[in-house]
């Protein structure tokens, strides 16, 4: 979701520069950092941007530079006439003769004799500006696509590492089961001299315990999640939320593997899988 886009256009005597910036966000939070957008068009523009960009904390900047000399202010004629009459009356009462030149100079120094003409953006001008805005949006999308390709490769490399560590953990499973069984038998060996033990019942309890320690289901589900993660990256346009959910499910299976392992070698690979998964969760925040 991180990206930057810029576009420029000249019309109506002004050069407009549009910049749009996006960072990670769970929803579309759009901020207009400009006064160039007419208020009556803000809602429509916001909805169009959400439809186009989907998610992210998005800031839109627009600056306008004057390219042609345009009269931005004018004399406030009614106010000047009022000042003129009042000044004439004052000087006449004082029996003072004042030339037109002196009177004009005094009038120009009076407050608010010139007023700024604020022009609202007309619809044709807004349509041109809107085209420029969405050109910047398209450039932002191109930035996101380039970033997404790199990000996708990075995510796939972490998934491949998890599958590799899972394979190595699976290779240790037969040795782990033998070690768990031997450890239990060694603990019970010292009790047989003092406590009568039903060998059949003991075997049943061992089988039950070993079944509880079995990781076959977790291994299968974790591999399925990895496969689904890869398919989602390759097939879905806006996969961010789904990838986040898949990574959560992967975390549950890896945690269960760790709790059942009871084997130092397998625990090592579980820790390595957790490390790869944390990197995935951090990067998934950047995916739309």
Secondary structure by P-SEA (a helix, b strand, c coil): ccbbbbbbbbcccbbbbbbbbbcccccbbbbbccccccccaaaaaaaaaaaaccccbbbbbbbbbbcccccccccaaaaaaaaaaaaaaaaaaacccccaaaaaaaaaacccccccccccccaaaaaaaaaaaaaaaaaaaaaaaaaaaaaaaaaaaaaaaaaaaaaaaaaaaaaaaaaaaaaaaaaaccccccccccaaaaaaaaaaaaaaacaaaaaaaaaaaaaaaaaaaacccccaaaaaaaaaaaaaaaaaaaaacccaaaaaaaaaaaaaaaaaaaaacccc
